[in-house]
């Protein structure tokens, strides 16, 4: 994993630099290349803000209805990452950032991310009594657990 990260952080900037130098030589204009980088950064930041506000409104609406906004939260994280990629100078990072920022290309990426996360994350439900065992809070504690405390701090067990 560390090797992949080191390769990513070294090879991507080298390829980006090569592409920017190649583009400067192709256009024979350093200012045009810098202008493209600035333009994509401004356009990306603006689109990220618009998409972020739209997803935030969706999160608020879903939570207002009492639903879990899982997809919208993933979208929010992806928009934040896309914004970081778009303000980073380079053509590859801009292309990936725009692809993640656009809603119809973000949806398949979100589904891939969800599939990857399901393989990496283990969800455990635990209420403090035992695995899969749910009891009211005022019930007797299970064997081996300390007795419950009353409101005055004394140990009185179930009420």
N, C-alpha and C positions, 0 to 999 in steps of 0.2 A: 504494500500500500504506500509506504513512504517513497519507494522507488518511482512509482507511478506519479506521485505528487511532484517529486523533484523533476522528473521528465516533463511533466505538464508545465511547470513553472519555468523551465528553461527552453524547451523546444517551441512552445507557442510564441513567446516573445521573439525568438529568433526568426521564425517563419513570418510573423507579422512585420518585423523589421525588413526582411528580404522583400516582402510584397510591397511595402511602402517605398523602398528604394527603387524597385522595379517600376512601380507606377510613376514615380517622379521622373525616371529616365524615359518612360514611354510618353508621358505628357510634356516632357522637357520643361516642367514648371514645379518648383518646390512649393510655391504659394498655392497652386491649385490643389496639390496633395494635402497640404495643411488645411486648406479651406474645406476639403471633403471631410477630413477628420473632425473639424469643428462643427460642420453642418450635421454630420451623423450624431455627434454628441448632443447637440442642441435638440435635434429632432427626436432622438431617443429619450432624452430626459423629459421632453414634453409629452411624448406618448406614454412613457412610464407613469407620469403623474396622472394623466387622464385614465389610464387603465387601473391604476392603484385606487383612485377615487371611486371608480365604477365598482371594483371588487369590494371595497370597503362598504359601499352602500348595500351590496348583496349580503355581506356578512351581517350587517345591522338588521336587514330584513329577515334573514333566516333566524337569527337569535331572537328577534322580536316575536316570531312565530313559535319559538321554543324548539327549533331544530338545530342540530349540530352542523355548523358551516365548514365541514371538513374539506370539501373541494375548494371552497373559496379561500380558506386559509392556505392551502397548498398553492393556489393561484397567487396569493399575496407574496408568499416566499419566492415563487418563481419570477414575479414581476420585480421584486427587489434585486434578485440575482441578474435579471435581464438589464436593469438599470445600471448595475455595476459594470456589466460587460459593455454596455453602450457608451459609457463615459470613459472607458479604457480605450486609448488610441489603438486602432488596428482594424483591418478588414474582416478577419475571421471572427473576432470577438463581437464586432458589430453585426455580422450576419447571424450568429448564434443568438445574440441579444434580441434582434428584431424577430427572429423565428419564435422565441419564447414569449415575446411581448404580444404578438398577434393572437387573439383569442382562438381562432380555428386551428392554429398550429400548436398552441399551448395545450389544448385539450388532450391530444395524443401524448404529448410529453408528460402531462400530469398523470395519465393512465400508466405510462411506463414507470414513473416515479412511485406511484402507489404500489405497483407490482413489486418493484425493487424493495420498497419499505416493508411490505408484508413479509418478505423473506428475511429482513434484518431485525424487525421489531417483534418482540413477544409481548402480547397484552395479557396481563394477569389481573383478574378481578379478586379483590380481597377486602373483606369488611372488618377484619380484626379477630374473627372467631376461629375460622378454619377455612380450608379451601372449599369454595362453593357453598358455604354454610351461612345463611342469613338469618339473623334473629333480631327481635326488637331490642332497642338499646337498654330497656329496663329489665330485661330477662336476666336470669342467673348466669354468671360467667361460666364458660366451659371448664371442665376439670383441669386443674393445673394453672389456671389463670388467677391473678390476685382478685380479691373480692372488690365489688364496686364501692365507690364512696358516695355517701349522701351529700347533699348541698352544704351541710355544716362541716364537712371534712371527715366525719366519722365513717368507719367502714360498716355499712349496714346491709350490703347485699342488695337484693331486688326490693323494689318498693311496693 
